[in-house]
Amino acid sequence: MRRLPLALVLLLLLVAGCSSSSPDDDDRPGPDESSTAPGPTPASPSPSPSPSSSSSPKPGGARWQPRPGLAWQWQLTGKLDPTVDVPVYDVDGFNVSKAQVDDLHRRGRKVICYVSTGAWEDFRPDAGRFPKSVLGESNGWKGERWLDVRRTDVLGPLMAKRFDMCREKGFDAVEPDNMDGYDNETGFPLTAPHQLAYNRLIARLAHDRGMAVGLKNDLDQIPELVGDFDFAVNEQCAEFGECDRLTPFVKAGKAVFHVEYKLARGKFCEAARGLRLSSMRKELELGTWREAC
């Protein structure tokens, strides 16, 4: 290619420099204008859903929140009778199938998964997964022994698997039983702080799976735990003159599912209704029979 004279090259460069825009020219895109330069366009931020939004990020949607006064059926033994006309069923998580839970849902029931979290049961299919080091004294029921709830490293994963089972069967909530070992002769030096830490772990495991969870008995720790649990389950508070201790749950708008075994309905139902408890009389084996208040 033919070369241009040096003088002409210098003259062309000078002219080009004078005609170029300076960095301060007014024809730059302003703060409200879109640049035509190539590159990714930042996405507009989406508004965060409010706590009442239907797009809740909780697993399976918002948890069920049972309110005071709901009638219920508690059946842990015998062939399940799905025909009791109540809005809530509490049944054995191992013995009831997903098909039975689905059937109860079709009948308009909410279904609670009963699982023992504080005692070992030799008749459960996962009994062999519990090391002997966490098994304590008998809790008074055949084939059952208290668990060392200090060992959350061992018990946490085991209970998580049980709660996975409840979730996979479609349960709405969990009733964890034997939640007051520290107040019993377990064979371990359990303290109230040990129990609080374990009970809160149990509540988190249920909540992480989108299920509600109830505090079973453990009356002394209700003030500390009412915020962690969605409802309470109680046995015999009327017989022992303790039902008023459950009022923190009712005041928080949370159900208290309550049974008596020995007292006639005339001895406790009026007071239970006054406290807005969900009360009934049952036989100790918790079969189909019930007498509601």
SULCORSUL-V132271 format. One record per residue. N is the residue number from 1. SS is DSSP state (helix for helix, strand for strand, loop for the rest). D_CENTER is the distance of its C-alpha to the mean C-alpha in Angstrom with 1 decimal. Layout:
BEGIN
n=N ss=SS d_center=D_CENTER
n=N ss=SS d_center=D_CENTER
END
This chain:
BEGIN
n=1 ss=loop d_center=80.3
n=2 ss=loop d_center=83.0
n=3 ss=loop d_center=82.2
n=4 ss=loop d_center=82.5
n=5 ss=loop d_center=84.8
n=6 ss=helix d_center=83.0
n=7 ss=helix d_center=84.0
n=8 ss=helix d_center=82.5
n=9 ss=helix d_center=79.2
n=10 ss=helix d_center=79.0
n=11 ss=helix d_center=79.9
n=12 ss=helix d_center=77.1
n=13 ss=helix d_center=74.5
n=14 ss=helix d_center=75.6
n=15 ss=helix d_center=75.3
n=16 ss=helix d_center=71.8
n=17 ss=helix d_center=70.6
n=18 ss=helix d_center=71.9
n=19 ss=helix d_center=70.3
n=20 ss=loop d_center=66.7
n=21 ss=loop d_center=64.1
n=22 ss=loop d_center=63.2
n=23 ss=loop d_center=59.6
n=24 ss=loop d_center=60.2
n=25 ss=loop d_center=61.2
n=26 ss=loop d_center=59.7
n=27 ss=loop d_center=58.9
n=28 ss=loop d_center=55.6
n=29 ss=loop d_center=52.4
n=30 ss=loop d_center=51.3
n=31 ss=loop d_center=47.9
n=32 ss=loop d_center=47.4
n=33 ss=loop d_center=48.9
n=34 ss=loop d_center=47.5
n=35 ss=loop d_center=49.0
n=36 ss=loop d_center=50.6
n=37 ss=loop d_center=50.2
n=38 ss=loop d_center=48.2
n=39 ss=loop d_center=44.7
n=40 ss=loop d_center=41.0
n=41 ss=loop d_center=40.0
n=42 ss=loop d_center=36.8
n=43 ss=loop d_center=34.0
n=44 ss=loop d_center=33.3
n=45 ss=loop d_center=29.9
n=46 ss=loop d_center=27.4
n=47 ss=loop d_center=26.0
n=48 ss=loop d_center=22.4
n=49 ss=loop d_center=20.3
n=50 ss=loop d_center=19.7
n=51 ss=loop d_center=16.3
n=52 ss=loop d_center=17.3
n=53 ss=loop d_center=18.5
n=54 ss=loop d_center=17.8
n=55 ss=loop d_center=17.8
n=56 ss=loop d_center=14.4
n=57 ss=loop d_center=13.6
n=58 ss=loop d_center=9.9
n=59 ss=loop d_center=9.7
n=60 ss=loop d_center=11.0
n=61 ss=loop d_center=11.5
n=62 ss=loop d_center=10.1
n=63 ss=loop d_center=7.2
n=64 ss=loop d_center=9.1
n=65 ss=loop d_center=10.3
n=66 ss=loop d_center=12.6
n=67 ss=loop d_center=15.8
n=68 ss=loop d_center=18.3
n=69 ss=loop d_center=20.8
n=70 ss=loop d_center=19.2
n=71 ss=loop d_center=21.1
n=72 ss=strand d_center=19.5
n=73 ss=strand d_center=20.7
n=74 ss=strand d_center=19.7
n=75 ss=strand d_center=21.5
n=76 ss=loop d_center=21.2
n=77 ss=loop d_center=24.8
n=78 ss=loop d_center=27.5
n=79 ss=loop d_center=27.6
n=80 ss=loop d_center=24.8
n=81 ss=loop d_center=26.2
n=82 ss=loop d_center=24.4
n=83 ss=loop d_center=27.0
n=84 ss=loop d_center=25.8
n=85 ss=loop d_center=25.7
n=86 ss=loop d_center=22.4
n=87 ss=loop d_center=19.4
n=88 ss=strand d_center=16.8
n=89 ss=strand d_center=17.1
n=90 ss=strand d_center=15.6
n=91 ss=strand d_center=17.0
n=92 ss=strand d_center=17.4
n=93 ss=loop d_center=15.2
n=94 ss=loop d_center=18.3
n=95 ss=loop d_center=21.0
n=96 ss=loop d_center=19.8
n=97 ss=loop d_center=20.4
n=98 ss=helix d_center=18.9
n=99 ss=helix d_center=22.0
n=100 ss=helix d_center=21.4
n=101 ss=helix d_center=17.9
n=102 ss=helix d_center=19.6
n=103 ss=helix d_center=22.3
n=104 ss=helix d_center=20.2
n=105 ss=helix d_center=18.7
n=106 ss=helix d_center=22.4
n=107 ss=loop d_center=23.2
n=108 ss=loop d_center=20.8
n=109 ss=loop d_center=18.3
n=110 ss=strand d_center=14.5
n=111 ss=strand d_center=13.6
n=112 ss=strand d_center=11.5
n=113 ss=strand d_center=11.7
n=114 ss=strand d_center=13.6
n=115 ss=strand d_center=13.6
n=116 ss=strand d_center=15.6
n=117 ss=loop d_center=14.2
n=118 ss=loop d_center=17.1
n=119 ss=strand d_center=20.0
n=120 ss=strand d_center=21.7
n=121 ss=strand d_center=23.0
n=122 ss=loop d_center=26.1
n=123 ss=loop d_center=25.8
n=124 ss=loop d_center=22.6
n=125 ss=loop d_center=23.4
n=126 ss=loop d_center=21.8
n=127 ss=helix d_center=23.6
n=128 ss=helix d_center=26.1
n=129 ss=helix d_center=23.7
n=130 ss=loop d_center=23.3
n=131 ss=loop d_center=26.3
n=132 ss=helix d_center=28.5
n=133 ss=helix d_center=28.1
n=134 ss=helix d_center=24.6
n=135 ss=strand d_center=25.9
n=136 ss=strand d_center=27.2
n=137 ss=strand d_center=28.9
n=138 ss=strand d_center=28.4
n=139 ss=loop d_center=25.9
n=140 ss=loop d_center=28.4
n=141 ss=loop d_center=27.3
n=142 ss=loop d_center=29.3
n=143 ss=loop d_center=28.1
n=144 ss=strand d_center=25.3
n=145 ss=strand d_center=25.3
n=146 ss=strand d_center=23.2
n=147 ss=strand d_center=21.5
n=148 ss=loop d_center=22.3
n=149 ss=loop d_center=19.0
n=150 ss=loop d_center=20.9
n=151 ss=loop d_center=20.9
n=152 ss=helix d_center=17.6
n=153 ss=helix d_center=19.6
n=154 ss=helix d_center=20.0
n=155 ss=helix d_center=17.1
n=156 ss=helix d_center=14.4
n=157 ss=helix d_center=15.6
n=158 ss=helix d_center=16.2
n=159 ss=helix d_center=12.8
n=160 ss=helix d_center=11.4
n=161 ss=helix d_center=14.0
n=162 ss=helix d_center=13.1
n=163 ss=helix d_center=9.5
n=164 ss=helix d_center=11.5
n=165 ss=helix d_center=13.6
n=166 ss=helix d_center=11.2
n=167 ss=helix d_center=10.2
n=168 ss=helix d_center=14.0
n=169 ss=helix d_center=15.0
n=170 ss=loop d_center=13.2
n=171 ss=loop d_center=11.1
n=172 ss=loop d_center=9.1
n=173 ss=strand d_center=7.1
n=174 ss=strand d_center=7.7
n=175 ss=strand d_center=10.5
n=176 ss=strand d_center=11.1
n=177 ss=strand d_center=14.9
n=178 ss=loop d_center=17.5
n=179 ss=loop d_center=15.6
n=180 ss=loop d_center=19.0
n=181 ss=helix d_center=21.2
n=182 ss=helix d_center=22.7
n=183 ss=helix d_center=24.4
n=184 ss=loop d_center=26.0
n=185 ss=loop d_center=28.6
n=186 ss=loop d_center=26.6
n=187 ss=loop d_center=29.4
n=188 ss=loop d_center=27.6
n=189 ss=loop d_center=28.2
n=190 ss=loop d_center=24.6
n=191 ss=loop d_center=24.3
n=192 ss=helix d_center=22.0
n=193 ss=helix d_center=21.0
n=194 ss=helix d_center=20.1
n=195 ss=helix d_center=17.9
n=196 ss=helix d_center=16.2
n=197 ss=helix d_center=15.6
n=198 ss=helix d_center=14.2
n=199 ss=helix d_center=11.9
n=200 ss=helix d_center=10.5
n=201 ss=helix d_center=10.3
n=202 ss=helix d_center=8.4
n=203 ss=helix d_center=5.7
n=204 ss=helix d_center=6.0
n=205 ss=helix d_center=6.3
n=206 ss=helix d_center=3.3
n=207 ss=helix d_center=2.2
n=208 ss=helix d_center=5.8
n=209 ss=loop d_center=6.1
n=210 ss=loop d_center=5.4
n=211 ss=loop d_center=4.0
n=212 ss=strand d_center=4.2
n=213 ss=strand d_center=5.2
n=214 ss=strand d_center=8.9
n=215 ss=strand d_center=11.4
n=216 ss=strand d_center=14.3
n=217 ss=loop d_center=17.7
n=218 ss=loop d_center=18.1
n=219 ss=helix d_center=20.0
n=220 ss=helix d_center=21.6
n=221 ss=helix d_center=18.5
n=222 ss=helix d_center=17.1
n=223 ss=helix d_center=18.8
n=224 ss=helix d_center=17.1
n=225 ss=helix d_center=13.5
n=226 ss=loop d_center=13.4
n=227 ss=loop d_center=12.1
n=228 ss=loop d_center=9.1
n=229 ss=loop d_center=8.0
n=230 ss=loop d_center=8.0
n=231 ss=strand d_center=10.8
n=232 ss=strand d_center=13.2
n=233 ss=strand d_center=15.1
n=234 ss=strand d_center=18.6
n=235 ss=strand d_center=21.8
n=236 ss=loop d_center=25.2
n=237 ss=loop d_center=24.8
n=238 ss=loop d_center=27.9
n=239 ss=loop d_center=30.0
n=240 ss=loop d_center=29.4
n=241 ss=loop d_center=29.7
n=242 ss=loop d_center=26.3
n=243 ss=helix d_center=24.6
n=244 ss=helix d_center=25.3
n=245 ss=helix d_center=23.1
n=246 ss=helix d_center=20.0
n=247 ss=helix d_center=21.2
n=248 ss=helix d_center=19.1
n=249 ss=helix d_center=16.1
n=250 ss=helix d_center=18.6
n=251 ss=helix d_center=20.1
n=252 ss=loop d_center=16.8
n=253 ss=loop d_center=16.7
n=254 ss=loop d_center=14.0
n=255 ss=loop d_center=15.1
n=256 ss=strand d_center=16.5
n=257 ss=strand d_center=17.1
n=258 ss=strand d_center=20.3
n=259 ss=strand d_center=23.0
n=260 ss=strand d_center=26.4
n=261 ss=loop d_center=28.5
n=262 ss=loop d_center=32.0
n=263 ss=loop d_center=32.5
n=264 ss=loop d_center=34.1
n=265 ss=helix d_center=32.3
n=266 ss=helix d_center=35.2
n=267 ss=helix d_center=34.2
n=268 ss=loop d_center=30.7
n=269 ss=helix d_center=29.9
n=270 ss=helix d_center=31.7
n=271 ss=helix d_center=30.1
n=272 ss=helix d_center=26.6
n=273 ss=helix d_center=27.3
n=274 ss=helix d_center=28.5
n=275 ss=loop d_center=25.3
n=276 ss=loop d_center=23.3
n=277 ss=loop d_center=21.6
n=278 ss=strand d_center=20.7
n=279 ss=strand d_center=23.3
n=280 ss=strand d_center=25.2
n=281 ss=strand d_center=27.4
n=282 ss=loop d_center=26.7
n=283 ss=loop d_center=28.7
n=284 ss=loop d_center=27.4
n=285 ss=loop d_center=27.0
n=286 ss=loop d_center=24.5
n=287 ss=loop d_center=26.4
n=288 ss=loop d_center=26.9
n=289 ss=loop d_center=29.0
n=290 ss=loop d_center=27.7
n=291 ss=strand d_center=29.4
n=292 ss=strand d_center=27.4
n=293 ss=loop d_center=28.4
END
